[in-house]
Each structure stands twice: as structure tokens, then as C-alpha cells.
Amino acid sequence: MNELLRPDSHDSSVERMTPVVRRLVLLRHGQTEYNATSRMQGQLDTDLSELGVRQAAAAAKVLAAREPRLIISSDLRRARDTAAALADQAGLEVGLDKRLRETHLGDWQGLTHQEVDAKLPGARRIWRDDATWTPPGGESRVDVARRSVPLVEELVAGLGDWGRGDTPDAPVVLVAHGGAIAALTAGLLGLPISHWPLFGGLANTSWVQLSGHGEDNDTTWRLDVWNASAEVSDPAVQ
């Protein structure tokens, strides 16, 4: 056998021929009282409910077993506290990046779904079905992808051993929000904007996994998992 092709060879040529696959996990924060009462949060800085704290702990136990290499969170408290639960289990620090914040919902922030529907009948349906549509005073899902996708591109460029080395499957975990994760996922996959609404809702502390295939300047993202969960829910709503 050619020396360069021996499985136990450590020649750099073999390393260059080894496929690079970067695992990326996008984790939604735990439940808040706003979630429990169908109130629009957007970028309002709310806290986890008691159930949300339990959800964060359960998700942390599962994801820490994956031995994440890095945890970055939205700077909003509900995401930051969810990330902290994982960081405690994994023995890591949490980096913060405001580009992972939820969609700014403008005039809708703080209102219940019913209140929005009373003010603008049909508007929430248009918003769900059109990723370019912007709530009054807010931003669209396309806007969210425009600010969040560059973060992942920076990580690909800056983490030279992501997908390589002794632990190639160790994921980078980004802790964010349902709308932001859907927009970031669609942006990374390069889906036509008309198809972005195909992603269903993401439950609290559920996660998405994508795999980035290829070299730094030519990474193709593929969706592995959508809405995986440690399955901690409120018995009152089962």
C-alpha cells in the first residue's frame, strides 16, 4: 500500500484527505412566563420560569455528554442562564454575542398573541408565512439571518481544529431563541427565502444540529436534527 494511504499514517497528506465535518448545535432557551402565557418577547430581557430552569438542567445533562468544545449565547438572560447550566455541566465558560438575540418584534413586544390579533388581524399569519415581513418597528427573519450567519462564518474561519483532531465530533453550541434559530438555520442552509417558513416551532430547550462539510472557505451546511429534546414539559399542558 502507498505509504500516504496507510490508515495509521500521520503524514499531513492524509490529514488533508480526511473529510472535515463541523458539528453545530443550536439550543433554544428554557421556558419563561412569557412563553407560558403566549406573550411576545422579542428582545425583552425575561427570566426563566421554574420549569425553564428544570428544562435547562435536563438539556445540559444530555448535551454535556457530547463534550462541546465551545458555548456561545445570546446576551439575553433566558438564553444566558440556559447556557450557564450547560457550561456548569461541561466545565466551560460561556461567550456572549448579541447577534444571537431573538427577532426584534417592535410594537408587538410585551403583547399577547390575542392582543396582536386584535390590533392587526391576520398580521401574525403573514409574519409566519413571509420571512421578509417586518412587525411594526421590528425586524424580519431575513434581518436576523443577516446578523447571525456571520458569527458562524467567523467560527469556521477562527477555529482551525473544529471537526479535526482527537475529538472531531465535539460540537460548538450556540444558545439562542426560537425565531433566531430558525432564521440562522435557513440562512446557513442557503434555502430560498420563500421556503424559510417550512421550519416548525422549536420547543423550549430543544435543539437543532447542523453539520458543516468542507474546508474553511467552502463549507456546505446540512441539517441533521430539528427539535431534539430532553423532553421536560409542564404536566399541566400534556
Helices and strands as residue ranges (DSSP letters): G 3-5, H 12-17, E 21-28, H 33-36, H 50-64, E 70-73, H 77-90, E 94-96, G 98-100, G 106-108, H 113-119, H 123-129, H 141-158, E 172-176, H 178-189, G 193-198, E 207-213, E 220-228, G 235-237
